[in-house]
Amino acid sequence: MKETLIKVLKREKESPSEEISGKSIGLIIDGPNILRKEFGIKLEDIVEALERIGKIRVAKVVLNQYAPQGLIEAVVNQGLEPVIVAGDTDVRIAIEAMELIYNSDVEVIALATRDADFLPIIQEAKRKGKETIVIGTEPGFSVALQNAADYVIKMVSKVEE
């Protein structure tokens, strides 16, 4: 399972790329979309996959007000910053991502989501010269999002094992 979890795809290639190795990464995790029990994806798996690529400089997990306390504690214990939002999380994810896009200390934008709504974020990051990574899982991992990003990390859910 670990080998599959950290498979980095660049477009049609199946091998990890050295092109972004060692670069500074800004990570935004769409908590309600990715951190669901049915997917079985752990925060440490996402962090491990990205640390093989570069150095995570900024890492935020956007959660809604219904997030269980245990999940918030897990986010903090992984060294990530929880961002709790009352209501829909999409706008806050967009704001956090735009801050990373305009942060000169961040070279790579990593977005953990399956949602095609964030396609404009990937496009804007690329327009501003940032490399992009999308991290997601099936079912429902947007093909448009995968095709727009420079790199794709497909996480394997426990159901697929």
C-alpha positions, -999 to +999 in steps of 0.1 A: +000+000+000+028+025+008+042+023-027+009+032-042+003+060-017+034+078-027+032+073-065+036+107-081+023+110-116+034+137-141+008+138-168+011+103-184+043+092-168+044+066-140+077+075-124+084+101-098+100+132-111+131+149-098+121+182-113+104+195-081+126+177-056+137+199-028+114+228-035+093+246-009+057+234-008+025+251+004-002+226+012-040+231+016-061+201+025-099+202+019-108+184+051-144+176+044-136+164+010-105+142+016-105+133+053-136+111+053-137+078+072-147+059+040-115+069+023-092+059+051-066+085+041-044+097+070-028+131+073+006+114+078+003+097+044-003+131+027+027+146+045+049+117+038+041+118+001+049+155-002+081+152+019+095+129-007+091+157-032+101+188-012+100+207+021+065+216+033+067+253+044+030+260+050+004+234+057-032+241+065-062+218+069-096+236+063-124+220+083-160+230+089-175+236+124-187+200+125-152+185+125-147+161+155-123+172+182-102+141+175-096+152+139-086+187+150-061+172+175-047+149+148-042+179+125-023+197+152-003+166+162+009+163+126+022+199+128-004+212+104-026+243+110-063+237+114-085+264+099-121+260+112-148+276+091-185+282+100-204+270+069-190+260+035-152+256+034-147+263-004-143+300-001-117+297+027-098+271+008-097+295-022-084+324+000-057+303+017-046+290-017-044+325-032-022+336-002+001+307-011+001+316-048+013+351-039+038+340-013+073+343-029+087+317-004+064+290-018+075+274-051+049+245-053+012+246-045-002+213-033-040+210-030-056+179-015-091+177-028-112+158-053-133+188-062-132+203-097-144+237-082-107+244-074-096+242-110-093+280-112-068+278-082-046+254-101-048+276-133-039+308-114-010+291-096+004+281-130-001+316-144+020+329-115+048+305-122+040+280-094+042+243-099+011+225-089+003+192-072-032+178-067-037+150-041-069+130-042-086+097-042-113+078-060-142+079-063-149+113-076-113+126-081-118+153-108-102+144-141-101+181-150-082+189-118-057+160-125-051+171-161-046+208-151-020+201-124+017+195-130+017+165-107-009+141-093-007+121-061-034+094-060-040+081-026-054+046-022-084+042+001-086+013+024-116+000+005-094-005-026-067-025-009 
